[in-house]
Amino acid sequence: MDDILQFAGSYWWLMFIVGPIVGGWIGGAAKYSERRRRDRIELERIRRAPVQAVPPAPEQRKGKGKGTGATDDRLEREDRDRQIQRIIADHAEADRRWLDFELDVAKLIDYPLMTDMREPLTQTFHRAKRVADGLKPDEPEELRPPGALERYREAVRDFEVAFEAKRRAQTGFTEAERGRLQSAQRLMALAENEASTAAERQSAYRQARRELDGLIALPEATTHDIERRIAGELLP
């Protein structure tokens, strides 16, 4: 112990040389330990972090864009096909409603303007019907080209609007004429009643035609349908 103290007393000046070196070693060791501690913390954070999706390469992104475009084209085609089916169904429904009138004398008497070709609305209706029928496709695929669906849809809408516009009741008739229409309606119901005798049906039909004469022009399809159903009762 005395030797150490004697050495320190004799070489005290070495502290100014050795001290900084030793202090540097100690400080460096502390910094190294701190870096290792921070590195361990960062590695643990990375290990526990959720896995992130790797962004696609430029070529992959480009290819994905092409796929999206193809999907959009397919969806657009499917939507157009649905529109085609819808407008064809609307046309069929308008035809069915017109046929209901055309083959039902009672309805034609209730709405006499449906067949009165002297009326501008009736003429407009028949023109619209001819245009829509002319554009009606044999196959739905015929409406896929640009503009075909749009032209057909417009024609069908005109047909529907014209049908509603001319489906008017017994307006424009005098009280006496409305009485004749109502009488004709009752006679037609008797002519179509299978429970009536042959003579009654024959007489009722001919009287009804006389009542309607000059008021309503029955379409050929209506006349043929009625006469077909009561053909056995219509004697010459």
Secondary structure, DSSP 8 states (H G I E B T S, - for coil): -HHHHHHHHHSGGGHHHHHHHHHHHHHHHHHHHHHHHHHHHHHHHHHHS--------HHHHHHHHHHHHHHHHHHHHHHHHHHHHHHHHHHHHHHHHHHHHHT-HHHHHHSGGGS-TTSHHHHHHHHHHHHHHHH--SSGGGG-STTHHHHHHHHHHHHHHHHHHH---S-S--HHHHHHHHHHHHHHHHHT-TTS-HHHHHHHHHHHHHHHTTT----HHHHHHHHHHTGGG---
